[in-house]
Amino acid sequence: MRWHEITVHTTEEAIEMISNFIHELGAGGVSIEESGTLNKERDTSLGQWYELPLNDIPEGRAVIKGYFSQGIDMEEILEQLKASIEQLRDYDIDTGNPTYELREVDDEDWANAWKQYFKPIRVSDRLTIKPTWEEYTASPEELILELDPGMAFGTGTHATTALCLRTLEKVVKPGDDVIDVGTGSGILSIAAAKLGARHVLAVDLDPVAVSSATENTKLNQLENKITVRLSDLLGVIKAQETETGSEHGVKLPVQVVVANILAEIILLFVNDVYEALEPGGYYVASGIITAKEADVEKALVAANFTIVEKNYDSDWVVITARKL
């Protein structure tokens, strides 16, 4: 099968936003390559190691590629993407005068090439992400998250995902019910289940993500603890009010909601999260660029959440809030 490939040369700061734009325009897959420089400061506090590919991408820059099926008007897609990226200036996000390319490729040219860059990584005191194709010997205290991201987001290597995983380790208690909004590859749901959650509902509006999360749930033998649905949070809340609500596996209100998506989207359903949580429940909100931190915090406080903790990595922040 042949695909349309759209390439954006931009900055590492803009990766999360531009990747999401491409995804929302209907891409069947998104790949990201950052600078291969050895000079970049990297966290090794948990024994992580990095096998860095050598490339000619300047430090601080990134190359993002999106893949679209045949029959799509790529000129129109490109114009929409350019307009969305241009708006990032309004949020003081440096896109680095991005340049664009369009071409056609065969799926074997890209579908598996990224796997050479994805190695086992310990992201917290207990959680280690292991690609399915890699050999790894775990220590007794490690919880291993088997993962094949496929064409969905979430290998755990991005700052926002790693921040979420470390936060979930703090807030998820045995027996909790958890909702993962915008699950992507399902990595956060898998982590919550392995941390002791009674049941996790993983929702996403992208069928590709739902398929990927479902497969990764099976890889970790967690089908009885994770339910994956094509939905948004509001859809879950409404369904729970009907006889079919029990099909979601969790019982509202839940103890933890986690959302690793863009700040602009988080702002759209703050009140829905509040409704879905029990008193004292935790909301872990990530995917937030620091330039939007104040907006998200203001919205959470306005909805009667208490800010419990904020953690940072590069230009990203994860906000842990608690329902009063």
Order of alpha helices (4+ residues) and beta strands (2+ residues): beta-alpha-beta-beta-alpha-beta-beta-beta-beta-alpha-beta-alpha-beta-alpha-beta-alpha-beta-alpha-alpha-beta-alpha-beta-beta
